Amino acid sequence: MSIRYNPATLAKIEKLIEEAGYILRNERGTFQSGYCILEQKKVVVLHKFLQIEGRINTLIDIVPILDIKPDHLSADNRKMYEEIIARLELEKE
């Protein structure tokens, strides 16, 4: 899968995470990885100064970590989820 680093792709991934029941926030912080996950509250906090490419890459990295049930996603979001998971599996090889 070839990811396009544009606002539309970012919006799709954000929509996927939000449909999975997570709140996505952009804040300043001292988290080193560019993000923080508050699992009990289902909140994902991205560093507000990340550029679009950094935001997309960070969200792609955390999607497998989140408790997302693909069966509960809309068709478009399920497709995006499966593409992200497939991309990460290819990178492992």
C-alpha positions as CSV (number, residue, x, y, z in Angstrom):
1,M,0.0,0.0,0.0
2,S,1.3,3.4,-0.9
3,I,0.3,6.1,1.6
4,R,-0.2,9.6,0.3
5,Y,0.9,12.1,2.8
6,N,-1.9,14.7,2.5
7,P,-4.7,16.1,4.6
8,A,-7.3,13.7,3.1
9,T,-5.3,10.6,4.2
10,L,-4.8,12.1,7.7
11,A,-8.5,12.7,8.0
12,K,-9.3,9.1,7.0
13,I,-7.0,7.7,9.6
14,E,-8.3,10.1,12.3
15,K,-11.9,9.1,11.4
16,L,-10.9,5.4,11.7
17,I,-9.5,6.0,15.2
18,E,-12.5,8.1,16.3
19,E,-15.0,5.5,15.0
20,A,-13.1,2.9,17.1
21,G,-14.1,5.0,20.1
22,Y,-11.0,6.9,20.8
23,I,-10.7,10.7,21.3
24,L,-7.9,12.2,19.3
25,R,-6.2,15.3,20.7
26,N,-3.4,17.5,19.5
27,E,-1.4,18.9,22.4
28,R,2.0,20.0,23.5
29,G,3.9,17.6,25.7
30,T,7.2,16.0,26.6
31,F,6.3,12.6,25.2
32,Q,9.3,11.4,23.2
33,S,7.5,9.2,20.6
34,G,5.3,12.0,19.3
35,Y,2.2,10.5,20.9
36,C,0.7,9.3,24.2
37,I,-2.1,6.8,24.7
38,L,-4.3,7.0,27.7
39,E,-5.8,3.5,27.4
40,Q,-8.3,3.7,30.2
41,K,-9.9,6.8,28.8
42,K,-9.4,5.8,25.1
43,V,-7.6,9.1,24.4
44,V,-4.8,9.4,21.9
45,V,-2.7,12.5,22.2
46,L,-0.5,13.6,19.3
47,H,2.2,16.2,19.6
48,K,0.7,19.3,18.1
49,F,3.8,20.4,16.3
50,L,4.1,17.2,14.1
51,Q,3.7,17.9,10.4
52,I,1.2,16.0,8.3
53,E,3.7,13.2,7.4
54,G,4.7,12.8,11.0
55,R,1.1,12.7,12.1
56,I,0.2,10.0,9.5
57,N,3.3,7.9,10.3
58,T,2.6,8.2,14.0
59,L,-1.1,7.2,13.6
60,I,-0.1,4.3,11.4
61,D,2.3,3.1,14.1
62,I,-0.3,3.2,16.9
63,V,-3.3,1.7,15.1
64,P,-2.2,-1.9,15.8
65,I,-1.7,-1.0,19.5
66,L,-5.2,0.3,19.9
67,D,-8.1,-1.9,20.8
68,I,-9.9,-1.7,17.5
69,K,-12.5,-4.2,16.5
70,P,-12.6,-4.2,12.6
71,D,-16.1,-5.9,12.7
72,H,-17.5,-2.7,14.3
73,L,-16.1,-0.3,11.7
74,S,-17.8,1.0,8.6
75,A,-16.7,-0.5,5.3
76,D,-14.4,2.5,4.4
77,N,-12.7,2.5,7.9
78,R,-12.4,-1.3,7.9
79,K,-10.6,-1.1,4.5
80,M,-8.2,1.6,5.8
81,Y,-7.6,-0.5,8.9
82,E,-6.8,-3.6,6.9
83,E,-4.5,-1.5,4.6
84,I,-2.6,-0.2,7.6
85,I,-2.2,-3.7,9.1
86,A,-1.1,-5.2,5.8
87,R,1.5,-2.4,5.3
88,L,2.9,-3.0,8.8
89,E,3.1,-6.8,8.1
90,L,5.0,-6.1,4.8
91,E,7.5,-3.9,6.6
92,K,8.2,-6.7,9.1
93,E,9.3,-9.0,6.3
